[in-house]
Amino acid sequence: MKLNFRQSLSFRCITLACMALACVAPGLAQGRGGRGGSGRGGRGGGPAGPALIGGRFKAYPAEAVTAGTTAYNTKCGYCHGDRAKGGNAGPDLIASDVSLHDEDGVGLGEYLNSAAHTKVVKNDLDKETIYNIAAYIHSRIIYSATTRGETSPEAVLKAGDAKAGEAYFNGAGGCNKCHSVTGNLKGIGSKYDAVALQDKIVNPRGGGGRGRGRGGFGAEAPPDPNAITATVTLPGGKTVTGIPLRLTDFDVTLRLPDGSTQTWTRENGIPKVERHDPLQAHVDIMTKLTDKQMHDVTAYLATIK
């Protein structure tokens, strides 16, 4: 069945891209070294260089994407399929962790030359070709992540099998380790429609909306139980916990419970910093959750009235 709603691929691309950016310190989130928006190192900037779309995705030069399309179809298409969505022997590159964390073909090139890839196939590709292939793959990621279509709850539900979703929820998915349909998920199928449920599975922080009820206004928002926090352990053993605003090898800044901020310089990992994400299980599962499993779990949760 070909789906016309907000496709699962779109969900995962956006989610993984946001998660990747969320893990980068704010001061470093604009790119490595000088590559940023000025193109590849040494290639020069200007209109021909990659540009950020919405501060998130890079748009590569049209000539690079065109050359990359030909190179991809010649060198990669047999294994990874038409439009990089998976094929005879290779996985989907659009939702691949390697692709989503790649920058200007650097990460892609490293993976192509790694033991994991060379034991399957060896490609003698120069840097220019790898860059162009990366430009093509990134263009497909942008297309998949920004394309929108029908979002009817009925279309979402038709794509899933509730019984299979229940089996995954209580089995391989391990969802029941944190969630209970008689506890924190009680009545969730009555609170949200299928589109919102699917959003919440793949993007639990941003997913939501489209609830069946109406919320109140004017009340102060309670503390977010799913907020990412960090704990700084000082040399004397004292610990301080807050919301991480900046975390690098050189310094760390936290927003404390009273609203103030505090910064510590770091050297050789001191002070020690531990990052805590209550939704880490959702982050981890996104690299292995299949489209079918996501649709099935959505259909199952919709039955929890």
Sequence and secondary structure as in RCSB ss.txt:
>XXXX:A:sequence
MKLNFRQSLSFRCITLACMALACVAPGLAQGRGGRGGSGRGGRGGGPAGPALIGGRFKAYPAEAVTAGTTAYNTK
CGYCHGDRAKGGNAGPDLIASDVSLHDEDGVGLGEYLNSAAHTKVVKNDLDKETIYNIAAYIHSRIIYSATTRGE
TSPEAVLKAGDAKAGEAYFNGAGGCNKCHSVTGNLKGIGSKYDAVALQDKIVNPRGGGGRGRGRGGFGAEAPPDP
NAITATVTLPGGKTVTGIPLRLTDFDVTLRLPDGSTQTWTRENGIPKVERHDPLQAHVDIMTKLTDKQMHDVTAY
LATIK
>XXXX:A:secstr
    SS HHHHHHHHHHHHHHHTS GGGTT STTTTTS STTT  STTS EEETTTEEE  HHHHHHHHHHHHHH
THHHH GGGS  SSS  SSS HHHHH STTHHHHHHHTSHHHHTT      HHHHHHHHHHHHHHHHHHHH    
  HHHHHHT  HHHHHHHHHTTT GGGT  TTTTTTTHHHHB HHHHHHHHH TTT    BSS   SSS     T
T  EEEEE TTS EEEEEEEEE SSEEEEE TTS EEEEE BTTBSEEEEE TTHHHHHHTTT  HHHHHHHHHH
HTT  
